[in-house]
């Protein structure tokens, strides 16, 4: 997929009883294209993101800002953070090439260090996506970072185009629900292909209508420049940063742009900076199938036979999607429900239950899992993370694969994964189809000569950002900069699930201890 690698911060375990707040990723991220088939993008079609080359210095009116920290309000879905959390907004240039021009907001949330005497500075988090709201997620996940919170101010932020930072909106709930029900994400006929591509085009047109001002400026490069301004506003000489999933791309981009300002950076669940659109899709096809094989082995089932069984189920759902109340479990929604459980080994029992139910004709469990990933609540309201996700991805990538190019990938991808291959092949063409903004580049830059050591953590069983991406990132950052740490295990992200990795990361952040390159945790 085109770098759509959202972090699942909270465990899915218990979802079928109570539900959780998600961060999600993998197959299913293209959920619910708009149903306004045939709509064409408006006049912003030729808009280009800002040139990432050298930019003018920021004016004192921006670098001299002092955040007005106030008690946080409750997010759209969820509880109000406790009084220890404070929220503020800072202004950043809408276009960093024109720093004296229009500005756009960046929303922040902070919990101050508890050990005032031993305080190191601010520690900024990005939980992935792109499109995850750090303002919403960090208070929910903060118990995992309590040790770091003793000596760091824990700071979450909404990147530009996300949530409280001029969040991109592309369609309403009715359009999203209708598309989930009607658009085939693995089209088999010419009519289905046309509807699939028209819907994806219409999605982009909706973004341009509703979010025309910010849409050309949602690149990762622009957000990395925002990060450096936030660093200055917070009063830190260096950036201390914890990036997960897509957040590793943002961290690598920051290190490339500002190597001398790198403090202590950790990149966990790493995006391959050398892969293009087809390369990312190929990696995820391999990664999700690898995770599925490991799941099947854990149940005692032969991976090949189990994969064929699941593929048969998906074909049946494509022909005859079962009713679940007034909705239906489509092949695409079932695939999404399967994928989300592969983000962590603790979720595997849910997959066993959901598959057994679906094979008996009951699609409720898989549909509920898909709703979790797609940010749909019990009332049918969808969050807009997927809108921001696509806006950032398509502003970043200059590649626009055609339907013919996507179809040419299908035989190879199906060979790699009979379950996920066709979806991920089609997704290369669908995700940014006729996008109203031209993308920045084919692959991001991550070389950071002269930067301080950066920890790069890869998990061998990671489905969404396969381990090989961590190897590539460490190499791209450069000798002595990218420090590879290997976690032999399952799931998307290692911190908080691997005691060994957690210990290494804590020692790095709190004491500056840099592990040896190639350190392995198992």
C-alpha positions in Angstrom: 0.0 0.0 0.0 1.1 3.5 -0.6 2.7 4.0 2.9 -0.7 3.6 4.6 0.7 2.0 7.7 -1.4 3.2 10.6 -0.4 2.2 14.1 -2.9 0.2 16.2 -2.1 1.8 19.6 -4.7 0.0 21.7 -5.1 -3.8 21.6 -8.0 -5.1 19.7 -8.5 -7.8 22.4 -12.0 -7.3 23.9 -13.2 -5.4 20.9 -16.2 -7.6 20.3 -17.4 -6.8 23.8 -16.6 -3.2 24.3 -14.8 -1.7 21.4 -11.6 0.4 21.4 -10.2 3.6 19.9 -8.1 2.6 16.8 -5.1 3.6 14.9 -5.4 0.6 12.2 -3.6 -0.2 8.9 -2.9 -2.5 6.0 -5.6 -3.9 3.7 -8.8 -2.0 4.1 -7.3 1.5 4.3 -9.1 2.3 1.1 -12.3 1.7 2.9 -15.4 3.4 1.5 -14.6 5.5 -1.6 -17.2 8.1 -2.3 -20.3 7.1 -4.2 -20.5 10.2 -6.4 -19.3 8.3 -9.5 -18.0 10.3 -12.4 -17.3 13.4 -10.4 -14.2 15.2 -11.7 -11.8 17.2 -9.5 -12.3 21.0 -9.6 -9.8 23.6 -10.7 -7.2 22.7 -8.1 -6.1 19.7 -10.2 -2.7 21.2 -11.1 -1.9 22.4 -7.6 1.6 21.3 -6.5 2.9 20.8 -3.0 5.6 23.2 -1.8 9.1 22.6 -3.2 11.1 20.8 -0.5 14.4 22.5 -1.4 15.9 25.3 0.8 13.2 27.6 2.2 13.5 31.1 3.6 14.0 31.5 7.4 11.0 31.7 9.6 9.9 35.1 11.0 10.2 35.9 14.6 6.4 36.2 14.8 6.4 32.4 14.4 9.6 31.3 16.2 8.8 33.5 19.1 5.3 32.0 19.8 4.6 30.9 23.4 1.8 28.3 23.6 -1.2 29.2 25.7 -1.7 25.9 27.5 -5.2 25.3 28.7 -7.3 22.4 29.9 -8.1 20.1 27.0 -11.6 19.5 25.7 -13.0 16.1 25.0 -12.3 14.7 21.5 -15.2 13.9 19.2 -15.2 10.3 20.4 -13.7 9.7 23.8 -13.3 11.1 27.3 -11.8 14.4 28.2 -8.1 14.0 29.2 -7.3 14.5 32.8 -6.2 17.8 34.3 -2.5 16.9 34.0 -2.9 17.3 30.2 -2.9 20.7 28.6 -3.6 21.7 25.1 -2.5 24.6 22.8 -2.3 25.6 19.2 0.7 27.1 17.4 0.8 28.7 14.0 3.0 27.3 11.2 3.3 28.6 7.6 0.7 27.1 5.2 3.5 27.1 2.6 7.0 27.0 4.1 8.3 28.5 0.9 6.3 31.6 1.9 6.9 31.8 5.6 5.6 35.4 5.9 2.3 34.4 4.2 -0.8 32.6 5.4 -0.5 30.3 8.4 -2.3 27.1 9.5 -2.7 25.7 13.0 -1.0 22.7 14.6 -2.7 21.3 17.7 -0.6 20.2 20.6 -1.2 18.3 23.9 1.3 18.0 26.7 1.9 16.3 30.1 4.8 17.8 31.9 7.7 15.7 33.3 7.1 14.5 36.8 10.8 14.7 37.7 11.3 18.4 37.3 14.9 18.3 38.5 15.8 15.5 36.1 13.9 16.9 33.1 15.6 16.3 29.7 13.2 18.2 27.5 10.1 17.5 25.3 9.4 14.2 23.7 7.2 14.4 20.6 5.2 11.4 19.4 3.7 10.4 16.0 1.6 7.2 16.0 1.4 6.7 12.3 -1.1 6.8 9.6 -0.5 9.0 8.1 -3.4 10.7 9.8 -3.4 9.6 13.4 -4.2 12.3 15.9 -1.5 12.5 18.5 -3.8 14.9 20.5 -6.4 12.1 20.9 -4.1 9.1 21.1 -1.3 10.1 23.5 -3.4 10.5 26.6 -5.0 7.1 25.9 -1.6 5.4 25.4 0.4 7.4 28.0 0.6 4.6 30.6 3.0 2.8 28.2 5.3 5.9 28.3 5.0 6.6 32.1 8.7 5.9 32.6 9.7 8.3 29.8 7.2 10.8 31.3 9.3 11.1 34.4 12.0 13.1 32.6 10.3 14.2 29.5 7.3 16.4 28.8 5.2 14.0 26.7 3.9 16.0 23.7 1.4 14.8 21.1 0.4 16.8 18.0 -1.9 16.6 15.1 0.1 16.9 11.8 -1.2 19.4 9.3 -4.3 18.1 7.6 -5.2 16.0 10.6 -7.8 16.6 13.3 -7.3 19.9 15.1 -4.7 21.0 12.5 -7.0 21.9 9.7 -8.0 18.3 9.3 -8.9 17.2 5.7 -12.5 16.2 5.2 -13.6 14.5 1.9 -17.1 13.0 2.3 -19.9 12.5 4.8 -21.0 9.4 6.6 -23.8 8.5 4.2 -21.3 8.5 1.2 -18.8 6.5 3.1 -21.3 3.9 4.2 -22.8 3.6 0.7 -19.4 3.1 -0.8 -18.4 0.4 1.7 -21.6 -1.5 0.7 -21.3 -1.1 -3.1 -17.7 -0.7 -4.3 -15.7 -3.8 -4.9 -12.1 -3.4 -3.8 -11.0 -6.4 -6.0 -13.0 -5.7 -9.1 -13.6 -8.7 -11.4 -15.5 -7.1 -14.3 -15.1 -4.1 -16.5 -18.1 -2.4 -14.8 -16.6 -3.1 -11.3 -13.3 -1.7 -12.5 -14.8 1.5 -13.8 -16.9 2.0 -10.6 -13.8 1.4 -8.4 -11.7 4.0 -10.2 -14.5 6.5 -10.6 -15.2 6.3 -6.9 -11.6 6.9 -6.0 -11.5 9.9 -8.3 -14.6 11.2 -6.6 -13.0 10.8 -3.2 -10.2 13.2 -4.3 -12.7 15.6 -5.7 -14.5 15.7 -2.4 -11.2 16.5 -0.6 -10.6 19.3 -3.0 -14.1 20.8 -2.5 -14.0 20.6 1.2 -10.3 21.2 2.0 -8.9 23.1 -0.9 -6.7 25.4 1.1 -4.7 22.9 3.0 -4.8 20.0 0.5 -1.7 21.0 -1.6 0.4 21.5 1.6 -0.1 18.2 3.5 3.3 16.7 2.6 5.5 14.9 5.1 8.2 17.4 4.2 6.0 20.3 5.3 5.1 18.5 8.6 8.8 17.8 9.3 9.4 21.6 9.0 6.4 22.1 11.3 8.1 19.8 13.8 11.2 22.0 13.8 9.2 25.1 14.5 7.3 23.3 17.3 10.7 22.3 18.7 11.7 25.9 18.9 8.4 27.0 20.3 8.7 24.4 23.1 12.2 25.7 23.9 14.2 22.6 23.0 17.7 22.9 21.3 17.3 19.4 19.8 14.3 17.3 18.7 13.5 14.3 20.9 11.0 12.2 19.0 9.3 8.8 19.0 7.9 7.8 15.6 5.9 4.6 15.0 4.7 3.2 11.6 4.3 6.2 9.2 5.9 8.3 12.0 9.2 6.6 11.1 8.9 8.2 7.6 8.3 11.6 9.3 11.2 11.0 11.6 13.5 10.0 8.7 12.4 13.1 6.8 13.2 15.4 9.8 16.6 13.8 10.2 17.3 14.4 6.5 16.3 18.1 6.6 17.7 18.9 10.1 20.5 16.5 10.9 22.3 18.9 13.3 19.0 19.3 15.3 18.5 15.5 15.9 18.4 14.7 19.6 17.2 11.3 20.6 15.0 9.7 17.9 13.4 6.3 17.9 11.7 4.8 14.8 9.6 1.7 15.5 7.7 -0.3 12.9 9.7 1.2 10.0 8.5 2.3 6.6 11.0 1.4 3.8 12.2 4.8 2.5 13.5 3.2 -0.7 10.2 1.6 -1.9 7.9 3.1 -4.5 4.2 2.6 -4.7 4.4 -0.9 -6.1 7.3 -1.7 -3.8 5.2 -0.8 -0.7 2.3 -2.9 -2.0 4.6 -5.8 -2.6 6.2 -5.5 0.9 2.8 -5.5 2.5 1.5 -8.4 0.5 4.5 -10.4 1.8 4.2 -9.0 5.3 0.5 -9.7 5.8 0.8 -13.2 4.3 3.8 -13.8 6.6 1.7 -12.8 9.6 -1.2 -14.9 8.4 1.1 -17.9 8.0 2.4 -17.5 11.5 -1.2 -17.2 12.9 -2.2 -20.4 11.1 0.9 -22.2 12.4 -0.1 -21.2 15.9 -3.5 -22.9 15.5 -1.9 -26.1 14.2 -3.2 -25.6 10.6 -1.0 -25.9 7.6 -0.4 -22.3 6.3 -1.0 -23.2 2.7 -4.2 -25.1 3.4 -5.4 -22.4 5.8 -4.7 -19.7 3.3 -6.7 -21.5 0.6 -9.6 -22.0 3.1 -9.7 -18.2 3.8 -9.4 -17.4 0.1 -12.4 -19.6 -0.6 -14.3 -17.8 2.1 -13.5 -14.4 0.5 -14.6 -15.6 -2.9 -17.9 -16.8 -1.4 -18.4 -13.5 0.3 -17.7 -11.7 -3.0 -20.5 -13.7 -4.6 -23.0 -13.7 -1.7 -22.2 -11.3 1.1 -24.3 -12.3 4.1 -26.7 -9.9 5.8 -25.7 -8.4 9.2 -28.7 -6.4 10.3 -29.3 -3.9 7.6 -25.7 -4.2 6.3 -23.8 -6.9 4.5 -20.3 -8.4 5.0 -18.6 -7.7 1.7 -15.4 -9.3 0.6 -13.6 -6.0 1.2 -14.9 -5.6 4.7 -14.1 -9.2 5.6 -10.5 -8.7 4.3 -10.3 -5.6 6.5 -11.5 -7.5 9.5 -8.9 -10.2 8.9 -6.1 -7.8 8.5 -6.7 -5.8 11.7 -6.3 -8.9 13.8 -2.8 -9.5 12.4 -1.4 -6.3 14.0 -0.8 -8.1 17.3 -0.5 -11.7 18.4 -2.9 -11.1 21.3 -5.6 -10.5 18.7 -5.3 -13.9 17.0 -8.1 -15.6 19.0 -10.5 -13.0 17.7 -9.5 -14.0 14.1 -10.2 -17.7 15.0 -13.6 -16.8 16.3 -14.5 -14.4 13.5 -13.5 -16.8 10.7 -15.4 -19.7 12.3 -18.5 -17.5 12.5 -18.2 -16.3 8.9 -17.8 -19.9 7.6 -21.1 -20.7 9.3 -22.7 -17.7 7.6 -22.5 -15.2 10.4 -20.6 -12.1 9.4 -21.1 -10.0 12.5 -17.6 -10.5 14.1 -15.7 -9.7 10.9 -17.9 -6.7 10.3 -17.3 -5.4 13.8 -13.5 -5.8 13.3 -13.7 -3.9 10.0 -15.7 -1.1 11.6 -13.0 -0.9 14.3 -10.4 -0.4 11.6 -12.5 1.9 9.5 -13.2 4.2 12.5 -17.0 3.6 12.3 -18.9 3.9 15.6 -22.1 2.1 16.6 -24.2 5.0 15.3 -22.7 4.8 11.8 -20.4 7.9 12.2 -16.9 7.7 10.7 -13.9 9.5 11.9 -11.8 11.3 9.2 -8.4 9.7 9.7 -8.7 7.9 6.4 -9.3 11.2 4.7 -6.1 12.7 6.1 -4.3 9.5 5.4 -5.0 9.7 1.8 -4.4 13.4 1.5 -0.9 13.1 3.0 0.0 9.9 1.1 -1.0 11.4 -2.3 0.7 14.7 -1.6 3.9 12.8 -0.8 4.0 10.4 -3.7 4.3 11.6 -7.3 3.4 8.1 -8.7 0.0 7.5 -10.2 -0.1 3.9 -11.4 -2.7 3.1 -14.0 -5.3 0.4 -13.9 -3.4 -1.5 -16.5 -0.3 -1.3 -14.3 -2.2 -2.5 -11.3 -3.7 -5.4 -13.2 -0.3 -6.5 -14.4 0.8 -6.9 -10.7 -2.1 -9.2 -9.8 -0.6 -12.5 -10.9 2.6 -11.9 -9.0 0.8 -10.5 -5.9 -1.7 -13.4 -5.9 1.2 -15.8 -5.9 2.7 -14.0 -2.9 -0.7 -14.0 -1.1 -4.0 -15.5 -2.4 -5.7 -13.6 0.4 -4.2 -10.1 0.2 -2.6 -9.9 -3.2 -5.4 -8.8 -5.5 -6.5 -6.0 -3.1 -3.0 -4.6 -2.7 -2.3 -4.8 -6.4 -5.5 -2.9 -7.2 -4.8 -0.4 -4.4 -1.7 0.9 -6.2 -4.0 2.4 -8.9 -7.0 3.2 -6.8 -5.6 5.1 -3.9 -4.4 8.3 -5.7 -6.5 8.0 -8.8 -6.8 11.4 -10.5 -5.7 13.0 -7.3 -6.2 16.8 -7.4 -2.7 17.5 -6.1 0.6 16.5 -7.8 2.8 14.5 -5.4 6.2 15.5 -4.2 8.5 12.6 -5.2 8.6 8.9 -5.8 10.4 8.0 -2.6 11.3 10.0 0.5 14.8 11.1 1.5 16.2 9.8 4.7 20.0 10.3 4.5 21.1 12.2 7.6 24.9 12.5 7.6 26.2 14.0 10.8 23.1 13.3 12.8 23.2 11.8 16.3 22.5 8.0 16.5 18.9 7.1 15.7 17.4 3.8 16.9 15.6 1.9 14.1 13.5 -1.0 15.5 12.1 -3.7 13.2 9.9 -6.6 14.1 10.4 -9.8 12.1 6.6 -10.6 12.0 5.4 -7.1 11.3 2.6 -7.3 8.7 2.2 -3.6 7.7 5.9 -2.5 7.8 7.9 -5.7 7.2 11.2 -6.0 8.9 13.2 -5.4 5.8 12.1 -1.8 5.9 14.0 -1.2 9.1 17.2 -2.6 7.5 16.7 -0.2 4.6 16.0 2.8 6.8 19.1 2.2 9.0 21.2 2.0 5.8 19.7 5.1 4.3 20.2 7.2 7.5 23.9 6.4 7.2 26.8 4.8 9.0 26.8 5.6 12.7 23.4 7.2 12.4 20.9 4.4 11.8 21.2 1.9 14.7 19.3 -1.3 13.8 17.5 -3.2 16.6 15.8 -6.4 15.6 12.8 -7.7 17.5 12.1 -11.4 16.8 8.4 -11.5 17.3 4.9 -10.7 15.9 2.9 -7.5 15.5 3.2 -3.9 14.3 5.6 -2.2 16.7 7.8 -3.6 19.4 7.8 -1.0 22.2 5.5 -2.0 25.0 5.1 -5.5 23.7 8.8 -6.6 23.8 10.3 -6.1 27.3 13.7 -6.3 25.7 13.0 -3.5 23.1 11.3 -1.4 25.7 14.3 -1.6 28.0 16.7 -0.6 25.2 14.5 2.3 24.1 14.1 3.6 27.7 17.8 3.4 28.3 18.4 5.3 25.1 15.9 8.1 25.8 16.6 8.4 29.5 20.4 7.8 29.7 21.5 8.3 26.1 22.7 4.6 25.9 23.1 3.6 22.3 22.9 -0.2 21.7 25.2 -1.9 19.3 24.1 -2.0 15.7 22.3 -5.3 15.0 21.2 -5.8 18.6 18.6 -8.6 18.7 15.7 -9.0 21.1 13.7 -12.3 21.2 
